[in-house]
Amino acid sequence: MAQDLTLLLAFEDEALLARELAEALGLRLDFIRRHRFPDGELRLVLPKPLPEAVILLRGLQQPNEKMVELLIAAPAARELGARHVVLVTPYLAYMRQDIEFTPGEAVSQRHVARWLAQLFDRVITLDPHLHRIASLDEVMPPGVGIALSVAPVLGAWIARHVPGALLIGPDEESGQWVKEAALAGGLDHAVGRKLREGDHQVRLALPEVEVKGRAVVLLDDMASTGRTLIGSAEQLLARGAASVDVAVTHALFNGDALPLLKAAGVRHVWSSNAVPHESNAVSIVPLLVDAIRALG
């Protein structure tokens, strides 16, 4: 299928990444036009006709409206001539809810993953927040979901800009990314843990490693409110760390997260361009290009 791909479809708010990806792949780029009616409904206009195999780029940060876009765009693309539709979604939403924490609670990870697998022939994403499962094959038909990791790219970036840095994952969920990044950058690493002191109280316990005088980089797959990173940075600086930087795959940084990180003493904040943000420092395009060209 990869050799048949001739068109990348995207939305204007992701034009920067779309242009970089289309150029790297040698594909024609076209945009889906969207219009919002006064009642909130969306009208999408796709180019017509479409080739047999297309890529649709749509990150799912601020997911609810964008998921409606996919619900409309995928079958519309097939009506317009596309027989194979590949979704490239750098940020895959709803992956954190992977267990029924309270009776009757919907396990959204399973439902969203299966729904996307029904709409698209392949789903390519980066660092989905998979905690209790090993791969997307557990929630999608085998081979449909392709999860790439930005951790080695971030690890190499950190090694170039903060030689000898100590990588720390703030909690157990970050452990898989920290280990990959440390290996790629030839860096030391350690992982903290969450200590639950009640149903609604969680305290961070950073690893018992010597940080005094060391440059420390906190690394995680995503940052939304930033509270975990803020608490970790404050603890590390109190223990004598020479500097604290932050590196994440997905820079969601809701609300005042970024200025609060800076106020907590974080020196640099680096992210991939999986989510457009002022902190973007490394490109996911080479990873995507390799994955798309490898499609069978």
C-alpha positions as a printed NumPy array, in Angstrom:
array([[  0.   ,   0.   ,   0.   ],
       [  2.856,   2.421,   0.737],
       [  3.848,   2.62 ,  -2.914],
       [  0.259,   3.553,  -3.817],
       [  0.067,   6.539,  -1.453],
       [ -0.091,   9.777,  -3.402],
       [ -2.008,  12.194,  -1.168],
       [ -1.779,  13.522,   2.368],
       [ -4.969,  15.057,   3.727],
       [ -4.787,  17.417,   6.679],
       [ -6.51 ,  20.292,   8.433],
       [ -5.224,  23.875,   8.316],
       [ -4.455,  24.026,  12.048],
       [ -1.822,  21.308,  11.514],
       [ -0.425,  22.759,   8.306],
       [  3.16 ,  23.106,   9.547],
       [  3.551,  19.413,  10.374],
       [  1.539,  18.404,   7.293],
       [  3.817,  20.317,   4.925],
       [  6.949,  18.861,   6.51 ],
       [  5.562,  15.328,   6.309],
       [  4.267,  15.661,   2.74 ],
       [  7.595,  17.033,   1.533],
       [  9.548,  14.24 ,   3.244],
       [  7.301,  11.591,   1.7  ],
       [  7.09 ,  13.24 ,  -1.724],
       [  3.289,  13.32 ,  -1.513],
       [  0.801,  15.876,  -2.719],
       [ -0.792,  17.768,   0.184],
       [ -4.382,  18.911,   0.28 ],
       [ -6.549,  20.233,   3.082],
       [ -9.991,  19.356,   4.353],
       [-11.986,  22.544,   4.638],
       [-14.186,  22.898,   7.69 ],
       [-17.068,  25.218,   8.505],
       [-18.901,  25.521,  11.804],
       [-22.612,  26.244,  11.695],
       [-24.23 ,  28.462,  14.361],
       [-25.586,  25.383,  16.15 ],
       [-22.085,  23.91 ,  16.462],
       [-22.344,  21.29 ,  13.721],
       [-19.452,  20.909,  11.299],
       [-19.337,  20.807,   7.53 ],
       [-16.281,  19.176,   5.99 ],
       [-15.277,  19.524,   2.333],
       [-12.738,  17.02 ,   0.991],
       [-10.961,  17.241,  -2.373],
       [-12.785,  15.294,  -5.1  ],
       [-12.014,  12.741,  -6.411],
       [ -9.515,  11.021,  -4.14 ],
       [ -6.831,   8.474,  -5.093],
       [ -7.181,   4.885,  -3.929],
       [ -4.81 ,   5.236,  -0.966],
       [ -4.577,   8.34 ,   1.197],
       [ -3.117,   9.406,   4.525],
       [ -5.206,  11.51 ,   6.871],
       [ -3.235,  13.523,   9.428],
       [ -5.177,  14.486,  12.541],
       [ -3.831,  14.771,  16.076],
       [ -6.445,  14.235,  18.762],
       [ -5.467,  16.861,  21.302],
       [ -8.728,  18.6  ,  22.317],
       [-10.24 ,  15.36 ,  21.1  ],
       [-14.013,  15.477,  21.145],
       [-14.648,  17.701,  18.143],
       [-11.757,  16.159,  16.212],
       [-13.18 ,  12.704,  16.717],
       [-16.401,  13.888,  15.084],
       [-14.271,  15.115,  12.176],
       [-12.83 ,  11.607,  11.809],
       [-16.283,  10.077,  12.065],
       [-17.315,  12.135,   9.039],
       [-14.045,  12.327,   7.081],
       [-13.154,   8.617,   6.952],
       [-16.34 ,   7.326,   5.272],
       [-16.516,  10.459,   3.111],
       [-13.008,   9.722,   1.819],
       [-14.088,   6.217,   0.832],
       [-17.157,   7.57 ,  -0.967],
       [-14.836,   9.87 ,  -2.901],
       [-12.639,   7.045,  -4.164],
       [-10.224,   6.099,  -1.376],
       [-10.074,   2.334,  -0.815],
       [ -7.303,   2.493,   1.797],
       [ -7.232,   5.24 ,   4.417],
       [ -4.352,   5.496,   6.895],
       [ -4.775,   7.695,   9.953],
       [ -1.678,   9.408,  11.289],
       [ -2.637,  10.735,  14.705],
       [  0.483,  11.923,  16.523],
       [ -1.458,  12.244,  19.781],
       [ -4.004,   9.491,  20.392],
       [ -6.572,  10.573,  22.952],
       [ -8.492,   8.482,  25.499],
       [ -5.689,   5.947,  26.003],
       [ -5.204,   6.698,  29.714],
       [ -8.58 ,   5.285,  30.794],
       [ -7.589,   1.617,  30.64 ],
       [ -9.424,   0.117,  33.607],
       [-12.81 ,   0.353,  35.311],
       [-11.818,   2.354,  38.389],
       [-15.405,   2.671,  39.624],
       [-18.367,   0.345,  38.872],
       [-19.875,   1.076,  35.477],
       [-17.056,   3.362,  34.343],
       [-16.476,   3.11 ,  30.591],
       [-13.007,   1.89 ,  29.656],
       [-12.575,   4.462,  26.906],
       [ -9.218,   3.103,  25.731],
       [-10.847,  -0.065,  24.392],
       [-13.836,   1.644,  22.821],
       [-11.967,   4.477,  21.086],
       [ -9.268,   2.129,  19.785],
       [-11.804,  -0.302,  18.313],
       [-13.81 ,   2.519,  16.771],
       [-10.748,   3.949,  15.03 ],
       [ -9.83 ,   0.483,  13.762],
       [-13.257,   0.261,  12.141],
       [-12.801,   3.615,  10.387],
       [ -9.219,   3.235,   9.191],
       [ -7.062,   0.517,   7.655],
       [ -4.039,   1.532,   9.76 ],
       [ -3.621,   3.901,  12.688],
       [ -0.138,   5.327,  13.264],
       [  0.534,   7.175,  16.512],
       [  3.365,   8.171,  18.827],
       [  3.84 ,   7.238,  22.48 ],
       [  0.214,   6.402,  23.259],
       [ -0.297,   6.306,  27.01 ],
       [ -0.439,   2.526,  27.39 ],
       [ -0.014,   1.651,  31.03 ],
       [ -1.579,  -1.748,  31.674],
       [ -1.311,  -3.141,  28.153],
       [  1.819,  -3.827,  26.144],
       [  0.696,  -2.707,  22.675],
       [ -2.214,  -1.455,  20.601],
       [ -2.706,  -5.03 ,  19.354],
       [ -4.527,  -5.704,  22.628],
       [ -7.241,  -3.138,  21.842],
       [ -7.179,  -3.162,  18.016],
       [ -7.089,  -5.985,  15.481],
       [ -3.444,  -7.135,  15.242],
       [ -1.38 ,  -4.972,  12.92 ],
       [ -3.845,  -2.109,  12.604],
       [ -2.334,   0.051,  15.338],
       [  1.284,   1.17 ,  14.933],
       [  2.801,   2.88 ,  17.976],
       [  6.112,   4.676,  17.514],
       [  8.279,   6.058,  20.295],
       [  9.794,   9.519,  20.379],
       [ 11.813,   8.663,  23.505],
       [ 15.042,   7.782,  21.625],
       [ 14.837,  11.042,  19.671],
       [ 14.386,  13.027,  22.879],
       [ 17.211,  11.08 ,  24.513],
       [ 19.604,  11.955,  21.699],
       [ 18.495,  15.605,  21.82 ],
       [ 19.111,  15.78 ,  25.572],
       [ 22.544,  14.143,  25.256],
       [ 23.576,  16.82 ,  22.736],
       [ 22.261,  19.77 ,  24.75 ],
       [ 22.844,  18.593,  28.336],
       [ 25.794,  16.171,  28.186],
       [ 25.9  ,  13.861,  31.179],
       [ 22.362,  14.699,  32.264],
       [ 20.502,  12.462,  34.683],
       [ 17.113,  11.47 ,  33.236],
       [ 14.326,  11.044,  35.76 ],
       [ 10.813,   9.818,  35.168],
       [  8.513,  11.347,  37.787],
       [  6.42 ,   8.19 ,  38.258],
       [  6.185,   4.532,  37.294],
       [  4.159,   5.242,  34.157],
       [  7.059,   7.224,  32.709],
       [  9.535,   4.402,  33.224],
       [  9.297,   2.887,  29.746],
       [ 10.074,   6.191,  28.017],
       [ 12.9  ,   7.15 ,  30.366],
       [ 14.689,   3.836,  29.831],
       [ 14.474,   4.16 ,  26.026],
       [ 15.65 ,   7.763,  26.06 ],
       [ 18.561,   7.017,  28.393],
       [ 19.72 ,   4.139,  26.214],
       [ 19.625,   6.296,  23.067],
       [ 21.532,   9.13 ,  24.71 ],
       [ 23.94 ,   7.067,  26.797],
       [ 22.641,   8.745,  29.956],
       [ 21.957,   7.683,  33.536],
       [ 18.327,   7.35 ,  34.51 ],
       [ 16.027,   6.708,  37.435],
       [ 12.264,   6.579,  38.015],
       [ 10.14 ,   7.837,  40.886],
       [  6.827,   6.523,  42.108],
       [  3.42 ,   7.688,  43.248],
       [  2.459,   7.162,  46.883],
       [ -1.291,   7.09 ,  47.408],
       [ -2.331,   8.49 ,  50.788],
       [ -6.048,   8.147,  50.201],
       [ -8.57 ,   7.995,  47.401],
       [ -7.782,  11.503,  46.196],
       [ -4.305,  12.257,  47.552],
       [ -1.14 ,  11.296,  45.705],
       [  2.399,  12.199,  46.728],
       [  5.437,  11.859,  44.497],
       [  8.461,   9.984,  45.804],
       [ 11.479,  10.734,  43.646],
       [ 14.171,   8.08 ,  43.358],
       [ 16.897,   8.029,  46.003],
       [ 19.733,   8.994,  43.68 ],
       [ 22.278,  11.729,  44.235],
       [ 21.218,  14.832,  42.319],
       [ 23.267,  17.5  ,  44.087],
       [ 25.216,  19.475,  41.513],
       [ 23.818,  17.453,  38.602],
       [ 21.852,  18.562,  35.561],
       [ 18.544,  16.704,  35.691],
       [ 16.019,  16.281,  32.897],
       [ 12.486,  15.155,  33.749],
       [ 11.09 ,  13.063,  30.912],
       [  7.554,  11.824,  30.283],
       [  5.264,  10.944,  27.41 ],
       [  2.924,  13.869,  28.001],
       [  2.298,  16.933,  30.117],
       [ -1.199,  18.306,  30.549],
       [ -1.624,  20.239,  33.806],
       [  2.109,  19.899,  34.486],
       [  1.504,  19.385,  38.227],
       [  3.515,  16.153,  38.412],
       [  6.486,  17.791,  36.687],
       [  6.206,  20.934,  38.793],
       [  6.267,  18.972,  42.047],
       [  9.189,  16.885,  40.858],
       [ 11.178,  19.921,  39.73 ],
       [ 10.688,  21.662,  43.077],
       [ 11.861,  18.565,  44.959],
       [ 14.923,  18.141,  42.766],
       [ 16.009,  21.756,  43.109],
       [ 15.481,  21.551,  46.875],
       [ 17.822,  18.539,  46.895],
       [ 20.519,  20.538,  45.157],
       [ 20.134,  19.772,  41.459],
       [ 22.209,  22.188,  39.386],
       [ 19.396,  22.544,  36.86 ],
       [ 16.109,  20.934,  35.934],
       [ 14.823,  20.701,  32.368],
       [ 11.71 ,  18.968,  31.041],
       [ 11.299,  16.875,  27.878],
       [  7.984,  15.397,  26.741],
       [  6.546,  13.827,  23.62 ],
       [  3.136,  15.509,  23.87 ],
       [  3.108,  19.137,  25.024],
       [ -0.554,  19.564,  25.925],
       [  0.223,  22.115,  28.674],
       [ -3.318,  23.105,  29.501],
       [ -4.009,  26.484,  31.042],
       [ -1.089,  28.012,  32.922],
       [  1.016,  24.821,  33.01 ],
       [  3.989,  26.228,  31.11 ],
       [  4.436,  29.452,  33.122],
       [  4.015,  27.48 ,  36.339],
       [  6.807,  25.123,  35.266],
       [  9.056,  28.119,  34.664],
       [  8.057,  29.609,  38.018],
       [  8.999,  26.318,  39.687],
       [ 12.561,  26.73 ,  38.409],
       [ 12.479,  24.616,  35.242],
       [ 15.129,  25.964,  32.881],
       [ 14.125,  24.533,  29.49 ],
       [ 10.998,  22.764,  28.279],
       [ 11.438,  20.644,  25.159],
       [  8.814,  18.69 ,  23.26 ],
       [  8.289,  16.953,  19.96 ],
       [  6.059,  18.491,  17.325],
       [  3.527,  15.689,  17.806],
       [  1.409,  18.465,  19.333],
       [  2.011,  21.996,  17.994],
       [  3.449,  24.1  ,  20.825],
       [  6.032,  26.824,  21.388],
       [  8.251,  24.255,  23.163],
       [  8.606,  22.032,  20.065],
       [ 12.267,  21.121,  19.636],
       [ 12.432,  17.759,  17.853],
       [ 10.594,  16.53 ,  14.774],
       [  8.555,  13.342,  14.567],
       [  8.623,  13.389,  10.769],
       [ 11.544,  10.946,  10.281],
       [  9.761,   8.394,  12.493],
       [  6.523,   8.812,  10.561],
       [  8.245,   8.577,   7.19 ],
       [  9.882,   5.256,   8.099],
       [  6.613,   3.831,   9.424],
       [  4.578,   4.917,   6.395],
       [  7.113,   3.596,   3.916],
       [  7.095,   0.266,   5.727],
       [  3.325,  -0.206,   5.294],
       [  2.502,  -3.404,   3.481]])
